[in-house]
Amino acid sequence: MKICIVKLSAMGDIIHAMVALQFVKKHIPGSKIDWVVESRFKGVLENNPDIDNILPVDLHSIKTDRSGIFKQIKLLKSYRNNKYDIVIDDQGLIKSAIVAKIIGAEIIAGFDKESSREGVASLLYDKKVYMPYHENSIDRNVRMICEPLGIEVSKTEIVNKDRFLFFDDESNNNLCTDYNIVVIGSTWDNRNYPKEKYLEVVNSLKKHTYIVWGSEEEHQKALWMEKQSHYIEVLPKDNLNRLKSVISNCKLLIGNDTGPTHMAWGLNVPSITIFGPTPINRIYITPINKAIKSSSVINHYKLNKKDFSINEIKTGEIIDIAHSLLK
């Protein structure tokens, strides 16, 4: 069976969907799985033995260069030559539904009208899956990928998953062998725990800690933290392969609700995810993967970018969880 999954972005969403692959391969061992993804995120998928082909696109660039749409359509039409039995749109957007339709298959599957942020996308699907938008993000992804294939996956199976993020073996000789990681950034400022509080957490744990950052603004925050503590070292900005490698060897990762933080779950590494204006049910809480949430009430359909309640989370709560995980 030839399966094509459309999940274009973002990093955390892609990671939450990838867990389904091991169950597909288990139930349909002869299946071939290809994955359509924005090129800037393809590194997340690389080296996964359950993915046969990564099919990159660059739809994001169309925002600044409208003429690029013709090149992207031509690229998508070339993927049609793979002659898939089923294309599964796990994104649930009009854009991703069009991508699935262009690639084409005997069956195109996606979320039904009530289960998607852009319900009109469901008009392009042959097979539709119901899973309310406010439900756990990982459960939604697993059902969307597995149900059209006749596969049922329990929550217990997801909790007991195999590691599903992989990387080329890159030397970590320049890193110490016993370290934590802190992920200080995310896409919105109000999803970022204050650098001063992260500093307090790191100093309390008294363990060498590497700081992961993305933008130059985050880099400056990281450098400030490094100057304040002899426990902190700022990592250089690196590719996703190297990032997976570094995270896989840490003792504990603490971070905001963002892609690199979710990598810890995919690598079966202990973690604490800090939530402010985003729903805590984006993740699975397990014996080694914990979360802490501010007191704000979340509207899943319209997140509040003015909600800075993450600042109110006390460092002591994070420190207590961290100590229990490090034991």
TADA-V113272 format. One record per run of one state. SS is the DSSP state (H for helix, E for strand, - for the rest). FROM is the first residue (numbers start at 1). TO is the last residue. If there is no record, write none. Layout:
# TADA-V113272
ss = <SS SS>
from = <FROM FROM>
to = <TO TO>
This chain:
# TADA-V113272
ss = <- E - H - H - E H - E - H - H - E - H - E - H - H - E - H - H - E - H - H - E - H - E - H - E - H - E - H - E - H - H ->
from = <1 2 7 11 19 21 28 32 39 46 53 58 59 64 68 83 84 90 94 104 105 112 113 116 119 125 127 130 137 150 155 160 180 184 189 192 195 206 209 213 216 229 232 235 240 249 252 257 259 267 271 276 280 283 289 294 309 313 315 327>
to = <1 6 10 18 20 27 31 38 45 52 57 58 63 67 82 83 89 93 103 104 111 112 115 118 124 126 129 136 149 154 159 179 183 188 191 194 205 208 212 215 228 231 234 239 248 251 256 258 266 270 275 279 282 288 293 308 312 314 326 327>
